[in-house]
Amino acid sequence: MSGLEISSAKEEGVFEGERGYFYVKYRKEQGVAFGLKVGFDAGQMSAVPPVTNNLNEYPVQGGLKNRGYHTLKRLRLESCFPFGLVRAWTWLKLDASLLVYPKPVEGSPTKAENSAEKGLRSDQRSDDYNSLRAYQAGDSMQRINWKKYASSELLVVKDNDLTASDASRVRWQDYEPYGKEQRLQFMCEKITRLYKAKQAFGLELPVIVIEPDSSEAHYYACLKQLALY
């Protein structure tokens, strides 16, 4: 094990009920390290592929975890190479982490949806002049509202620069009187559904407000808030 470099890799994110993994990076400056095993204790060890001077990433199964932030407190590394007569081992403390999001569960808000959310569901927004503007050179042809053109011969495009009130907001108070975990599961399912539909959405938790967006980074930022709340 001499000359072996070990460090934590990316932070993994999974939904509650899914198996999570901690990712660890291995590298050996010279030669090849054979016969390595890692695990949480001596009775739960798994083999690591031969480690070379290339950076290798290896997953360590973390099992099923509850919602929240989990860290890899310690990891056992051992080797019986080459003859299996002597075992060399050590404990490693790494900063590898696992983020577990709430399990997405479909549930209807107990409070009525606001008019903007209803508009998103029925696609009424696409016919609203407030979300349309005159065509400009360089605008994508896909954004042209051909229905409006057919009825008025006006070349207009859908304006993606919507105000916050035009986007769907996923709000904590809309799921009363459900318990905390149920609310988080319902909210997780809704933001996942909106994200997959490429609709902008915002998230509102007590003392936490994230403005509407539709990007991947925004989606995972919202999932993280739900996981840690």
Buried (B, 14 or more C-beta within 10 A) or exposed (E): BEEBEBEBBEBBBBBBEEEBBBBBBBBBEEEEBEBBBBBBEEEEBEEBEEBBEEEBEBBBEBEEBEBBEBBBEEBBBBBBBEEEEEEEEEEBEBEBBBBBBBBBBEBEBEEEBBEBBEBBEEEEBBBEEEBBBEBEEEBEEEBBBEEBEEEEEEBBBBEEEBEEEBBBBBBBEBBEEBEEBBBBBBBBBBBBBBBEEEBBBBBBBEEEEBEBBBEEEBBBEBBBBBBEB
